[in-house]
Amino acid sequence: MKRKLFLNGFLLLIAIQACGQSKTGTSVAQFLLIEPSARIAAMGNAGSTMYGEIQAAYYNPAAIGLFPSNGVQFTHSPWFADISYEFAGAGITLGTFGNVYASVTSLNS
């Protein structure tokens, strides 16, 4: 009985040490959480209800179908330590065929 308790306690200590590993370097693409629209960010990220402008498609892909006309929007945000964030989006209406949308997000350091 003592041997089983000792073995279980030892295995528990090993399991606790295995869970204590660092997660450094495991997050990917965190720059995608940066908001391209200051207007929507100021509204508490309520961009899913927006439509009629190009950046609304960043928050709600269904807004692509509601573009009233062709348009292009650009965002440039200088950050600290010479980091810059750029976003460009373009939407084209194709009449009865629907709409086309393309965007590029870039983080440069």
C-alpha positions in Angstrom: 0.0 0.0 0.0 2.8 2.4 0.9 4.6 1.6 -2.3 1.4 2.4 -4.4 1.0 5.8 -2.5 4.6 6.6 -3.1 4.4 5.7 -6.8 1.1 7.7 -7.3 2.7 10.7 -5.5 5.8 10.5 -7.7 3.7 10.3 -10.9 1.6 13.3 -9.7 4.8 15.4 -9.2 6.0 14.4 -12.7 2.6 15.4 -14.2 2.7 18.8 -12.4 6.2 19.5 -13.8 5.0 18.6 -17.3 2.2 21.1 -17.1 4.5 23.9 -15.9 6.1 24.3 -19.4 6.3 27.8 -20.9 4.2 28.7 -23.9 6.8 31.2 -25.2 6.6 31.5 -29.0 3.5 29.5 -29.5 1.1 32.3 -30.4 0.8 32.9 -34.1 -0.7 35.9 -36.1 -1.6 38.0 -33.0 -1.5 41.1 -35.3 -4.8 39.9 -36.8 -6.4 41.2 -33.5 -5.4 44.8 -34.4 -8.5 46.7 -35.6 -8.1 48.3 -39.0 -11.0 50.7 -38.4 -10.7 53.3 -35.6 -14.4 54.0 -35.9 -15.5 50.4 -35.3 -12.9 50.0 -32.5 -14.2 53.1 -30.8 -17.7 51.5 -30.9 -16.5 48.5 -28.9 -15.8 46.3 -31.9 -19.4 46.2 -32.9 -18.3 45.9 -36.6 -20.5 42.9 -37.3 -23.5 45.2 -37.5 -21.8 47.6 -40.0 -22.4 47.6 -43.7 -22.0 49.9 -46.6 -18.2 50.5 -46.3 -15.3 48.4 -47.3 -13.9 47.8 -43.8 -17.2 46.3 -42.6 -16.2 43.1 -44.5 -13.3 42.6 -42.1 -15.8 42.1 -39.2 -18.7 40.5 -41.1 -18.1 38.8 -44.5 -21.8 39.0 -45.3 -21.3 42.8 -45.7 -19.6 42.1 -49.0 -23.1 41.5 -50.5 -24.3 44.9 -49.3 -21.6 47.1 -51.0 -23.6 49.9 -52.7 -20.7 50.8 -55.0 -17.0 50.2 -55.8 -14.6 51.3 -53.1 -11.1 51.1 -51.7 -10.0 51.8 -48.1 -6.5 52.0 -46.6 -5.3 52.1 -43.0 -1.8 52.9 -41.9 -1.0 52.8 -38.2 2.5 53.6 -36.9 3.2 51.7 -33.7 6.1 51.9 -31.1 9.5 50.5 -31.9 9.3 51.3 -35.6 6.4 48.8 -36.1 3.8 49.7 -38.7 0.4 48.2 -39.5 -1.2 48.4 -42.9 -4.6 47.3 -44.1 -6.0 47.7 -47.6 -9.4 46.5 -48.8 -11.1 46.8 -52.1 -14.7 46.0 -53.1 -16.1 45.8 -56.6 -19.8 45.5 -57.5 -20.5 43.2 -60.4 -24.2 43.9 -60.8 -26.3 40.8 -60.9 -23.3 38.6 -60.5 -22.6 39.9 -56.9 -19.6 41.6 -55.4 -15.9 40.9 -55.2 -13.8 41.8 -52.2 -10.0 41.5 -51.5 -8.0 42.7 -48.5 -4.4 42.6 -47.3 -3.2 43.0 -43.8 0.5 43.6 -43.1 2.6 44.1 -40.0 6.2 45.4 -40.6 9.0 45.8 -38.2 
